[in-house]
Structures are given as C-alpha cells and as structure tokens.
Amino acid sequence: MMCGPGGAGKTTYAKRLEREGWARLSFEVEFWNRGIKTVPSAGVVSEVAADLKARLLRHVATGNDVVLDFGFWFRRQRDEYRALLAPHGIVPETVYLATSLETILSRIGDRHGRRADDWPLTEQTATEYFERFEPPTPEEGPLDVVR
C-alpha cells in the first residue's frame, strides 16, 4: 500500500514496481480511463473503489504482486484494506513516502493534467492534503518508510 499525501512520490515508486512486474492499481488511472479529469463525485469514487477492490482480490487469488497506488491518507483506509486482505492470508506492507511539504510544493508545479498520473494540485490544496494526512505507525503492521 503506497502511503503519503499528494505529491509525495507514491506513483513514481509504484511505477518502478510495475516495471518489475507488479500489478499497479490506481484511482487516478481509473478516473482517467473513464474520461474523468476533475475531482469526481463521491458516487464515482465509491464505484471505482469497488472495482479496484475486486481487481485486487482477483490478483491476490492468482498470486500476483500488487501495488496499491492510492494514498491511504487515513488509518481507517489502511485498516479497511488490511481487513479486506486478511481472510486471504495477506498482510500488506505499507510503503510510506515521508516527504517534506517543501519538496511536495516544489513538485506540484510540474503537474499539468495531461495524463492519468498528472493531476494538477494548487499549493493551497497540496498544503491542506499534507496537513490532513495521518502518517502510518509500526503498530499498524509492516511498514517501510522511504525518505
């Protein structure tokens, strides 16, 4: 499970795993593939989440390595996916991109909305995301902190 606020570097890390053969699941890619290029409604988010969960479970059933390129900003989201995978004997690792706000703000100017992984963020929005983010802790389960 990739974990970090917007602009932390999650997708860059996840794409590296994808090049190594992992399946990468991403809300942004799903939105883009459906022609959604702005913040979607809660109903669309729920629909995409259900689709991604089903795809995750299909990958797990076939033994594929999967990277969830989501964000997992809140512990309740991470716990939800842990509970989803537990009956299958899977204990997911959380990869937390511990990136400073300064670094995030320096990156967001390069986002122009030209592709799925390029959702634009304003400085204000990126700062709000950073401030609302709940960093994972070792008590949650396997954790790799990338600085």
Backbone as JSON, one array per atom type, in Angstrom:
{
  "sequence": "MMCGPGGAGKTTYAKRLEREGWARLSFEVEFWNRGIKTVPSAGVVSEVAADLKARLLRHVATGNDVVLDFGFWFRRQRDEYRALLAPHGIVPETVYLATSLETILSRIGDRHGRRADDWPLTEQTATEYFERFEPPTPEEGPLDVVR",
  "N": [[0.85, -1.17, 0.0], [0.83, 2.01, -1.07], [1.6, 5.03, 0.53], [1.01, 8.31, 1.42], [0.84, 11.93, 1.25], [-0.58, 13.94, -1.46], [1.7, 14.4, -4.1], [3.9, 13.32, -2.89], [5.44, 11.32, -4.05], [4.53, 8.81, -4.5], [3.42, 7.55, -6.83], [5.58, 7.52, -8.6], [7.28, 5.72, -7.28], [5.57, 3.48, -7.22], [5.27, 2.97, -9.96], [7.8, 2.07, -10.56], [7.79, -0.41, -9.3], [5.81, -1.55, -10.85], [7.12, -1.74, -13.33], [8.79, -3.79, -12.64], [7.14, -5.92, -12.73], [4.93, -6.01, -11.06], [1.39, -5.69, -10.49], [-0.27, -2.64, -10.87], [-2.56, -0.75, -9.2], [-4.7, 2.02, -9.42], [-6.51, 4.84, -8.46], [-6.48, 7.28, -9.86], [-5.7, 6.53, -12.46], [-7.88, 4.92, -13.14], [-9.97, 6.82, -13.04], [-9.14, 8.53, -15.12], [-9.19, 6.76, -17.31], [-11.91, 6.48, -17.52], [-12.64, 8.86, -18.5], [-12.74, 10.92, -16.71], [-11.59, 13.88, -15.56], [-11.48, 15.72, -13.6], [-12.05, 16.41, -10.1], [-13.86, 13.72, -8.94], [-17.33, 12.78, -8.24], [-18.65, 11.63, -5.06], [-20.08, 9.28, -5.45], [-18.99, 8.22, -7.82], [-16.38, 7.8, -6.95], [-16.85, 5.79, -5.03], [-17.81, 3.75, -6.7], [-15.55, 3.25, -8.32], [-13.77, 2.49, -6.32], [-14.93, 0.05, -5.48], [-14.6, -1.45, -7.83], [-11.79, -1.5, -7.97], [-11.16, -2.89, -5.62], [-12.25, -5.4, -6.22], [-10.64, -6.11, -8.4], [-8.17, -6.19, -7.09], [-8.57, -8.39, -5.36], [-8.86, -10.4, -7.25], [-6.27, -10.44, -8.35], [-4.82, -11.19, -6.06], [-5.85, -13.74, -5.67], [-4.72, -15.09, -7.8], [-2.1, -14.98, -7.16], [-0.53, -12.79, -7.79], [1.79, -10.07, -7.39], [0.9, -6.96, -6.05], [0.65, -3.46, -6.22], [-0.82, -0.91, -4.48], [-1.55, 2.02, -5.56], [-2.57, 4.4, -4.15], [-2.86, 6.31, -1.8], [-3.81, 6.34, 0.8], [-4.4, 8.08, 3.01], [-5.52, 8.16, 5.52], [-5.69, 6.34, 8.59], [-7.94, 4.69, 8.89], [-8.56, 4.0, 6.26], [-6.36, 2.47, 5.54], [-6.64, 0.4, 7.39], [-9.05, -0.68, 6.48], [-8.32, -1.91, 4.04], [-6.48, -3.74, 4.98], [-8.19, -5.39, 6.43], [-9.76, -6.35, 4.32], [-7.92, -7.94, 2.98], [-7.03, -9.78, 4.88], [-8.6, -12.24, 5.24], [-7.56, -13.71, 3.18], [-5.1, -14.41, 3.89], [-3.18, -12.47, 3.58], [-0.92, -10.04, 4.56], [-0.57, -6.86, 4.17], [2.14, -4.69, 3.2], [2.87, -1.42, 4.19], [4.04, 1.25, 2.38], [5.46, 4.08, 3.12], [5.87, 7.24, 1.95], [7.72, 9.51, 3.19], [7.73, 12.58, 2.82], [8.79, 15.93, 2.69], [6.84, 18.95, 3.12], [7.88, 21.1, 1.75], [9.32, 19.85, -0.35], [7.2, 18.59, -1.66], [5.69, 20.84, -2.5], [7.5, 21.89, -4.29], [7.31, 20.09, -6.35], [4.69, 20.08, -7.38], [4.25, 22.02, -9.3], [4.98, 20.9, -11.66], [2.88, 19.46, -12.57], [0.35, 19.06, -14.88], [-2.03, 17.98, -15.76], [-2.15, 16.35, -18.02], [-2.12, 13.64, -18.32], [-3.01, 10.49, -16.75], [-1.6, 10.23, -14.29], [-1.0, 12.78, -13.53], [-2.39, 14.74, -12.16], [-3.34, 18.01, -11.56], [-2.37, 20.11, -8.82], [-3.04, 22.7, -6.58], [-1.0, 24.97, -4.7], [-2.21, 25.57, -2.27], [-4.1, 23.47, -2.01], [-2.39, 21.22, -1.97], [-1.01, 21.76, 0.39], [-3.11, 21.65, 2.25], [-3.8, 18.92, 1.97], [-1.44, 17.76, 2.92], [-1.45, 18.62, 5.58], [-3.71, 17.33, 6.59], [-3.11, 14.67, 6.41], [-2.57, 11.45, 7.85], [0.1, 10.03, 9.2], [1.37, 6.69, 8.87], [1.93, 4.17, 11.41], [4.26, 1.92, 13.05], [2.74, 0.16, 14.59], [0.56, -0.46, 13.09], [1.2, -2.45, 11.34], [3.35, -4.2, 8.94], [5.77, -1.89, 7.85], [7.39, 0.29, 5.67], [9.41, 2.98, 5.59], [10.1, 5.54, 3.45], [12.37, 7.96, 2.74]],
  "CA": [[0.0, 0.0, 0.0], [1.56, 3.27, -1.12], [1.0, 5.9, 1.53], [1.6, 9.64, 1.5], [-0.02, 12.97, 0.68], [-0.38, 14.26, -2.87], [3.0, 14.96, -4.46], [4.96, 12.72, -2.08], [6.27, 10.44, -4.86], [3.96, 7.46, -4.48], [3.25, 6.99, -8.18], [6.93, 7.24, -9.12], [7.7, 4.48, -6.62], [4.69, 2.4, -7.67], [5.59, 2.65, -11.36], [9.03, 1.26, -10.55], [7.35, -1.78, -9.0], [5.07, -2.01, -12.03], [8.13, -2.16, -14.33], [9.37, -5.05, -12.16], [6.16, -6.98, -12.9], [3.79, -5.89, -10.16], [0.18, -5.04, -10.99], [-0.46, -1.36, -10.18], [-3.94, -0.28, -9.18], [-4.67, 3.45, -9.16], [-7.75, 5.59, -8.66], [-6.29, 8.3, -10.9], [-5.72, 5.86, -13.77], [-9.26, 4.52, -13.4], [-10.73, 8.02, -13.37], [-8.69, 8.98, -16.44], [-9.71, 5.81, -18.29], [-13.35, 6.71, -17.63], [-12.83, 10.21, -19.02], [-12.92, 11.86, -15.59], [-10.34, 14.63, -15.46], [-11.63, 16.63, -12.47], [-12.39, 15.68, -8.88], [-15.13, 13.03, -9.17], [-18.33, 12.75, -7.17], [-18.49, 10.54, -4.1], [-20.63, 8.07, -6.06], [-17.99, 7.69, -8.76], [-15.27, 7.3, -6.13], [-17.29, 4.52, -4.46], [-17.87, 2.77, -7.78], [-14.17, 2.91, -8.69], [-13.2, 1.74, -5.19], [-15.45, -1.32, -5.55], [-13.93, -2.1, -8.96], [-10.39, -1.74, -7.63], [-11.13, -3.96, -4.63], [-12.49, -6.65, -6.93], [-9.43, -6.42, -9.16], [-7.15, -6.57, -6.11], [-8.82, -9.75, -4.91], [-8.54, -11.32, -8.38], [-4.81, -10.55, -8.39], [-4.4, -11.95, -4.89], [-6.23, -15.13, -5.9], [-3.8, -15.69, -8.77], [-0.74, -14.91, -6.63], [0.23, -11.65, -8.34], [2.18, -8.96, -6.53], [0.07, -5.79, -6.36], [0.91, -2.21, -5.52], [-2.0, -0.04, -4.42], [-1.06, 3.39, -5.74], [-3.72, 5.18, -3.73], [-2.54, 7.44, -0.93], [-4.06, 5.87, 2.15], [-4.14, 9.24, 3.86], [-6.06, 7.99, 6.86], [-5.51, 4.98, 9.09], [-9.14, 3.88, 8.65], [-8.46, 3.46, 4.91], [-5.37, 1.38, 5.57], [-7.26, -0.71, 8.12], [-10.08, -1.27, 5.61], [-7.67, -2.8, 3.09], [-5.92, -4.86, 5.75], [-9.32, -6.29, 6.72], [-10.15, -6.97, 3.06], [-6.92, -8.94, 2.59], [-6.76, -10.74, 5.95], [-9.15, -13.58, 5.01], [-6.77, -14.38, 2.14], [-3.78, -14.66, 4.45], [-2.27, -11.42, 3.11], [-0.64, -8.92, 5.45], [0.08, -5.91, 3.25], [3.15, -3.77, 3.68], [2.64, -0.02, 3.88], [5.25, 1.99, 1.98], [5.16, 5.48, 3.44], [6.79, 8.22, 1.37], [7.81, 10.61, 4.16], [8.24, 13.69, 2.0], [8.51, 17.23, 3.32], [5.93, 19.84, 2.41], [8.71, 21.89, 0.84], [9.57, 19.03, -1.54], [5.92, 18.41, -2.35], [5.34, 22.09, -3.17], [8.4, 22.08, -5.43], [6.93, 19.14, -7.4], [3.34, 20.22, -7.93], [4.27, 22.89, -10.46], [5.21, 20.08, -12.85], [1.65, 18.73, -12.89], [-0.42, 19.85, -15.83], [-3.28, 17.31, -16.11], [-2.08, 15.81, -19.4], [-2.22, 12.17, -18.28], [-3.65, 9.98, -15.54], [-0.81, 10.43, -13.07], [-0.53, 14.16, -13.63], [-3.47, 15.59, -11.68], [-2.82, 19.28, -11.03], [-2.66, 20.49, -7.44], [-2.61, 24.05, -6.22], [-0.18, 25.0, -3.49], [-3.13, 25.53, -1.14], [-4.65, 22.12, -1.89], [-1.31, 20.33, -1.54], [-0.75, 22.06, 1.8], [-4.23, 21.09, 3.01], [-3.64, 17.47, 1.97], [-0.31, 17.46, 3.78], [-1.85, 18.86, 6.97], [-4.75, 16.37, 6.98], [-2.56, 13.33, 6.29], [-2.25, 10.72, 9.08], [1.21, 9.12, 8.92], [1.23, 5.35, 9.44], [2.83, 3.82, 12.51], [4.62, 0.5, 13.04], [1.7, -0.63, 15.23], [-0.44, -0.84, 12.08], [1.66, -3.63, 10.6], [4.61, -3.97, 8.23], [5.91, -0.51, 7.4], [8.67, 0.72, 5.09], [9.4, 4.43, 5.49], [11.04, 5.98, 2.42], [12.6, 9.41, 2.88]],
  "C": [[0.9, 1.23, 0.0], [0.85, 4.25, -0.2], [1.75, 7.23, 1.56], [0.65, 10.66, 0.9], [0.29, 13.19, -0.79], [0.97, 14.9, -3.11], [4.16, 14.34, -3.71], [5.91, 11.82, -2.89], [5.76, 9.02, -4.94], [3.9, 6.81, -5.86], [4.6, 6.67, -8.8], [7.44, 5.92, -8.56], [6.88, 3.3, -7.14], [4.98, 2.0, -9.12], [6.88, 1.84, -11.46], [8.67, -0.19, -10.26], [6.6, -2.37, -10.19], [6.04, -2.48, -13.12], [8.79, -3.48, -13.94], [8.35, -6.2, -12.21], [4.97, -6.94, -11.96], [2.6, -5.31, -10.91], [0.01, -3.75, -10.18], [-1.92, -0.97, -10.32], [-3.94, 1.17, -8.71], [-6.03, 4.07, -9.42], [-7.6, 6.56, -9.82], [-6.33, 7.69, -12.3], [-7.15, 5.45, -14.11], [-10.12, 5.72, -13.76], [-10.42, 8.46, -14.8], [-9.27, 8.08, -17.53], [-11.21, 5.94, -18.5], [-13.67, 8.11, -18.13], [-13.04, 11.26, -17.95], [-11.59, 12.57, -15.35], [-10.41, 15.75, -14.42], [-12.0, 15.8, -11.25], [-13.77, 15.05, -9.05], [-16.07, 13.11, -7.98], [-18.05, 11.57, -6.24], [-19.01, 9.22, -4.66], [-19.65, 7.41, -7.02], [-16.81, 7.1, -7.99], [-15.63, 5.94, -5.54], [-17.33, 3.41, -5.51], [-16.46, 2.3, -8.18], [-13.52, 2.11, -7.57], [-13.65, 0.29, -5.21], [-14.77, -2.09, -6.68], [-12.48, -2.44, -8.61], [-10.25, -2.84, -6.59], [-11.32, -5.32, -5.29], [-11.26, -7.06, -7.73], [-8.29, -6.85, -8.24], [-7.35, -8.02, -5.69], [-8.58, -10.77, -6.01], [-7.03, -11.51, -8.48], [-4.29, -11.41, -7.24], [-4.69, -13.44, -5.11], [-5.3, -15.83, -6.87], [-2.34, -15.57, -8.34], [0.11, -13.78, -7.18], [0.62, -10.67, -7.24], [1.42, -7.72, -7.0], [0.55, -4.6, -5.56], [-0.34, -1.35, -5.63], [-1.5, 1.4, -4.41], [-2.21, 4.34, -5.43], [-3.28, 6.43, -2.99], [-2.69, 7.03, 0.51], [-3.74, 6.94, 3.18], [-4.55, 9.04, 5.31], [-5.93, 6.53, 7.3], [-6.74, 4.12, 8.79], [-9.13, 3.29, 7.25], [-7.48, 2.3, 4.87], [-5.93, 0.16, 6.27], [-8.32, -1.43, 7.27], [-9.44, -2.27, 4.63], [-6.97, -3.96, 3.79], [-7.02, -5.88, 6.04], [-9.79, -7.01, 5.46], [-9.21, -8.13, 2.7], [-6.7, -10.04, 3.63], [-7.34, -12.13, 5.71], [-8.38, -14.39, 3.96], [-5.35, -14.65, 2.6], [-2.75, -13.63, 4.04], [-2.16, -10.35, 4.19], [0.12, -7.9, 4.61], [1.13, -5.05, 3.95], [2.73, -2.35, 3.27], [3.98, 0.61, 3.54], [4.89, 3.46, 2.1], [6.25, 6.38, 2.87], [6.77, 9.45, 2.28], [8.51, 11.79, 3.49], [7.86, 15.0, 2.66], [7.54, 18.05, 2.46], [6.71, 20.68, 1.4], [8.98, 21.13, -0.47], [8.29, 18.85, -2.35], [5.57, 19.68, -3.14], [6.26, 22.36, -4.36], [8.02, 21.18, -6.61], [5.62, 19.49, -8.09], [3.28, 21.15, -9.14], [4.48, 22.14, -11.76], [3.97, 19.3, -13.27], [0.77, 19.62, -13.76], [-1.71, 19.17, -16.29], [-3.31, 16.73, -17.51], [-2.18, 14.29, -19.47], [-2.74, 11.75, -16.91], [-2.89, 10.31, -14.27], [-0.3, 11.86, -12.94], [-1.6, 15.14, -13.15], [-2.9, 16.86, -11.08], [-3.25, 19.5, -9.57], [-2.23, 21.93, -7.25], [-1.75, 23.94, -4.97], [-1.07, 24.89, -2.25], [-3.68, 24.13, -0.93], [-3.59, 21.14, -1.41], [-1.0, 20.53, -0.06], [-1.86, 21.49, 2.68], [-4.14, 19.57, 3.09], [-2.54, 17.06, 2.94], [-0.72, 17.57, 5.26], [-2.88, 17.86, 7.47], [-4.23, 14.93, 7.03], [-2.22, 12.72, 7.66], [-1.12, 9.73, 8.8], [0.98, 7.75, 9.56], [2.25, 5.13, 10.56], [3.17, 2.34, 12.44], [3.55, -0.39, 13.69], [0.64, -1.11, 14.24], [-0.06, -2.13, 11.36], [2.94, -3.32, 9.86], [4.67, -2.58, 7.59], [7.32, -0.27, 6.88], [8.56, 2.23, 4.9], [10.5, 4.84, 4.51], [11.15, 7.5, 2.54], [13.29, 9.95, 1.65]]
}
